[in-house]
Amino acid sequence: MTNQQQIPFLDLITPHRELEEELASIFRQALSTAGFIGGSMVEQFEKDFAHFCDAEFCVGVGSGTDALRFALIASGLEPEDIVITVPNTFIATTEAISQAGGQIEFVEVDERTYNIDPQRLAEYLDTKCSFDTASGQLTHRQSGRFVRAIIPVHLYGQMADMDPILELASRYNLVVIEDACQAHGAQYFSRKHDRWFKAGSMGRAAAFSFYPGKNLGACGEAGAVTTNDAEVARKIRMIRDHGQAKKYYHDIEGYNGRLDAIQAGFLSVKLRHLEEWNIKRRQAAARYRELFARTSHEAVPPYEPSWSKAVYHLYVVRCAERDALRSALEREGIGTGIHYPIPLHLQKAYESLGYKEGDFAIAERAARQIVSLPMFPTLSAEQQAMVVEGVQRATALRMPEHAAVE
């Protein structure tokens, strides 16, 4: 191959070409009605996406960050309240916490799924916090702040282990807000309820991003909150629109975080294809798994527990010589990505939190080793074979000297 990219990391062009006329009709409809903010297209998308997520309500907003911030505010987060999440996520997760007035606390992740480790969460709540049964308040011993919420991040399109998380939340009177920004359509089998649940239907509320590269992506910025709580939905509708209960009557101070009608229309068109696209992603993941099982290589494929139906927003493998692998694949014209190279507790933006290297060894080790391989619905079996062959060529010769992971 030449240096020209033969297999892209992500293909956003093909689906838009296939849907071009439907998407153009949305634009023409908006032009003919001048319905650019709110209105029937937003309401229809909200209805359809709530149904898709098996949730009672959906509120469209301007971005996934807005969705998470507004969900925290509407769920009663008070200034200085602690919100617990993971260090290996995009910074929007923690931006939403701090911008809603909360304090960030991190918990370590599971070695195999990269999602929050319920056992580590339990240890944090048991050893670092005190629960007052009379008031129902959980207090962080060192700071004296109230612990108010947990944000499990459904990373890379796979849901966190929600049963134990929700049980802990119930025990300590905490709110659970799902960060489902990468998990549109992902499912979780609840052993407690003996059935499957969709991402966005299990917590007090859930945040979704429709950034263009997501499984369900807009043609610009967009987001949504799903919830089964009518009061939370009501509050978010006000928060997104300058705190208005009705036009020019402001019950609270809010934000300008509305979903554009054109983006809502685009999302409605794409939503009709999302289930099929997710099936194709799962099929591609299964092909990767089979191909990797046949070859000698140093890369460790993703782990999917029996209780999970992931939608593979990203297909992330681990390799001790990650940077060398990326360089070798780039030379063969194969696109890759890293999600994410520096855990949040080590980012300059959060130096004031006082974390140091070694505080979350699993997340740090993963950050050094993870690489995202090409993954999109139209990824062909031939392209995947070329990717796996490239991984094998780049890593097989080093296997005697290097373990797959530290």
N, C-alpha and C positions, 0 to 999 in steps of 0.2 A: 504493500500500500504506500501511497504518498502521504505527506503530512496533512493533506486535505482531509477533513473529517468525513469518514465513511459511515460511521454509526454515531448519530448524535446522542448526547445524554438525554435529551428531551425533544420531542417533536410536537410543537404547538401549531405548526403550519397545516399539516394534513387534516386534522379535524375541522379547522376553520374553513378550509377549502370545501370540504364535504358539506358543511352546514352554511355555506356563504349566503345562499339565497334566503334561507330562513332567518339568519341573523340580519341581513339587509332589510328584510320586511319589518323587523322590530324597529329599526332606525326610521324607516319610512312612516311607520305608525306613530312614532313619537313626534316626528316633524308635522304630521297632519293634524295631530291633536294638541300639540304644544304641551303634552303631559310629560314633563322632564323630571319632576320631583314628586315622589309618592304616587298615589292614584292606583288604578286598576292593575297595572302590570306588577307593581310592588306587592299589592295585596294577593294577587294570584300566585306569585312566586312564594310568598310567605306560607300560604295555605298548602301548596304542593310540597314545599321542602319540609314543613312540619309533618306532613303525612309520610314522606320518605323516611324521616328519622323516627317515626312512631312516637312523636311528641305532640302535646296538645297545642302548643303555640310556637310560632316563629316570628321574630322581629328582625327585619332587614336593617343593616347599618352600613357604615362607610368602609369598614375594614375588619379584619379579624382582631386587630388590636382594640378597636372600638368595642367589638363584641365582648371581649374578655373584661375590659375596663368597666363597661356598663353593667355587665352581669354581676361583678363584684359590688359595685355601688348599689344596685337594685336589691342585692341580697343582704344589705345591711352592714357592709364593711365600714367601720369607724376609723378616724385618724389614729395612726400608730398601731392598729390591730395587725397581728402577724398572720401572714398567709404562707403556707408551706407548699413548695414545689420542688422541681428537680433542677440540677445545674446544667444538664445536657439538653437544652432546648434553645430555640431562637429567642433573642432578647425581648421580643414582643410580649412573651409570657410575663416576664418580670417588670417590664415597662408598665404593663397594665396594673400590676400590683402597686407599684410605687406611685403611679399617676392617680390611682384611686385613693391614695392616702395611706396605703398599707405598708408594712415592713416585711421584707423578704427573708425567709428562712429556707435553707435547702436540706433535702434528704437524699441519701444515696440511691442509686438505681440498681436494678437487677442485672447481673452479669450477662444474661442471655437475651433478654428482651429489650434492655436499655430503658425500660419504663420504671416508674417509682417502685421501690421494693417495699411491699407492705410490712415485712418484718422490721426493716429499718425504720419505717414510719412509726410502727408500734413502739420501738425502742426509744425513738425521739419523744413521743408523747408520754411514755412512762417514766423516762429518766430525766428529761429536761423541763417537764411541765408539772404543774399541780392542778388537780381538779377539785373545785368546791361544789359538792353535791347540792348544797343549799341554794346557791345562786345559779348553778349550771354553767359556771365560767371556768374555762381552762386558761391558766396563767403560765407564761414562760418564767421560770424561776429567776434566771439571771437578770432579765430586763424588767420584769414586772408587768409586761404587756400582755393583753389578752390574745390568745390564739383563736382566730375566727374561722379560717377556711383552709381547705386543701385544694390544690389544682393538680390533679393527675394529668400529665400530657400523654395523649395517645400518639406516641412518636412513630413516624415513618408509615403511618397507616394501620398500626396495630394497637388495639385498646389495652389499657392498663388492667391489672387484675382487680376488678372493681368490687367484688364481694367483700374481701377483707378491708378494703379502703372505706366502703360505706358502713361496715360494721364498726370500725374505729370512729368514724364521724358520728355515728349514732350514739356511741358510748360517751363521747366527749362533747356532744352538742356542737359539732362543727358543720360548716357548709361545704359541700363538694361542688366545685365548678369544673366541668370537663373542658380541657383544652383539646378540642376535636379538630383543630385547624388543618390537620393532615389526615383526617380519618373519616371522610365522607362515605358513609355506607359500611364502615367496619362494624363487626359484630362481636359480642361477648356472650359466652354461655354461663349464665348464673347457676351455680350449683345450689344456691339457696332457693331460687325460684324454679329451677328445673326448666329453664327455657332460654332462648337467645334474646338478647337486647341489642338494639342499634346504638351506635355512638350518638350522643346527644339526647338520650332518653333516660339516663340513669341518675345524673346529679341534679342539684337544685336548678342548674342551668348549664348550658354548654355553649362554647364559642366556636364558630366556624369562620375560616378565611376562604375567600374565593379569589385569591391572588391568581393570576393567569396560569401558573404552573401547577395548581392543585388538581386533584382528581376531578373536581367540579370547579372550573375557573371562569371568572368573568373576563371581559376584554378591557380590564382596568382594575381599579381597587373596589372591593366589595366584601361584606361580611354579614353574619347573622348570628342571632342568639336563639337557641331552642330551649324550651322549658315546659314543664307540666304545671307550673305555678302561675295562676292568672295574675296575681298581684305583681310578681316579678316582671311578667310581660308588660303589664300596664305601666310600671315605672320606667322600663327601658324605652317604651314608645315616647314617654315624656323626655327622658334624658337625651335621646338622640335628636330631639327637636327643640332645643333651647328650653327645656322644662315646661313646654306648653301643654296645658290640659286641653285648651282649644286656642285658636289663633289669637295671639296677643294677650293671652291670660297665662301667666307664668307662675305655676305653683312652686317650682324650685328653679335653681340655676342649673342649666343643662349644658349640652354640647351641640355643635353642628356635626352630627354623625349619621345623617340620613343616607339611605340607599338610593342611588339614581335609578329612575324608571328604566332607562335604556339598559343599564347593567342587569336589572331584575329581569327584563325581557330576554336578554341574552342567556341568563342563567336558566330561565324556564325552558328555553329551547334545548339547552345542553342537559338539563336534568332528565329529560326523556331518554337520554342515551347513557346516563351515568351507570345504571346497573349493568348494562352490557359492557361498558368500558371497564368497570371493576372486575367483571368476570374475566375479561381478557388479561387484565393485570395479574389476577390470580393464576391464570393459565400460564402466563409468561414466567411467573415465580416458580411454578411447578416444573416447567421446562428447565429453568436455571438449576433447580435442585437436582433434577435427574442428570443433567449434563455435568454438574460439579461432582456428583457421586461416581461418575465414570472415569474421572481424570485424577491424576496426581497433581496436587497443587497446594499452595500454602494459605489460600483464602478460606475463611470460615463463613459459610452462608448464613442467612438469617434463621433465627429459631422462631417457630410458630407453635405455641402451646395448643393442646387439644381443645381448650376453651376459647380459642381465638379464631376468627375469620378475618384476617388482615386484608386490606385493600391495596397494599404496596404502593403507597404514594412514592416511596423510594425503595430501592432494592440495595441494601447496605451490607457489605461484607467486611470482614476484618482481616488484616494482614500486617504482620510485624514490620515488613518493609513496604509500608503503604506508599510513601513518596516515590520509591523506585518503581512500584507497580503502576502508579498513575503516569509516570513519565514514559514507561514502556508502552502502555496502552495509547497514550497520546501520539507516540511515533507511528502507531499502527492506524491512526485515524479514529480511535474510539474515545468518545467523550465520557468523562467522569465528573464527580463532584465530591465535596466533603461537607457533611452535615452532622456535627459542627466542629471546627478545628480547635476552638478554645472554650472550655466550659465557662459558664457565666460567673462562677465564683472567682475565677482568675482573670476576668475582664477588667480593664482599667476603669470602666464605668462603675464598678462595684468594689473598688479598693476600700471604700469607707466601711464596708460590711465586716472587714477584718478577717476574711478567709485567707488561707494560704495553700500552697501546693501540698498535696498529700491529704487534704481534708476529705476529699471524695475520690479515692484512688481508682475506683471502678470507672467512674465517669471520665477521669483524666486519662486512664489507660485506653479506653474506647476512643476518646478524641484523637489519640495519637495513631490509631490503627484503622479507623473506619474509612471506607471509600464507597461512594454510591455509584453503582453501575447503571448503564442505560436501562430505563424502565418507562414504557408508555404503551397504550393499548395497541398501537399498530406495530410494535416491535415484532419482527418475524423470527421464526425458529432458526433460519439461516443466520440472521444477525446475531442471535444469542449464541449460536455455536461459535461464531467468530470471536465474540467477546470472551467466552470461556477458554477457547484455544489461546487467545492472547494472554489471559490470566495464567494459564498453564505454562506457556513459554516464559513468562516473566518471573515465575515463582518456583517452578518445579526443580530447577537445578540448585536452588539454595536450600531445599528442604532439609538435607542432612545437617546444615550448620545452624538453622534457625527454627525455633518452634513457631507454630502458627500464631499463637498469641502469648503474651508475657504471662 
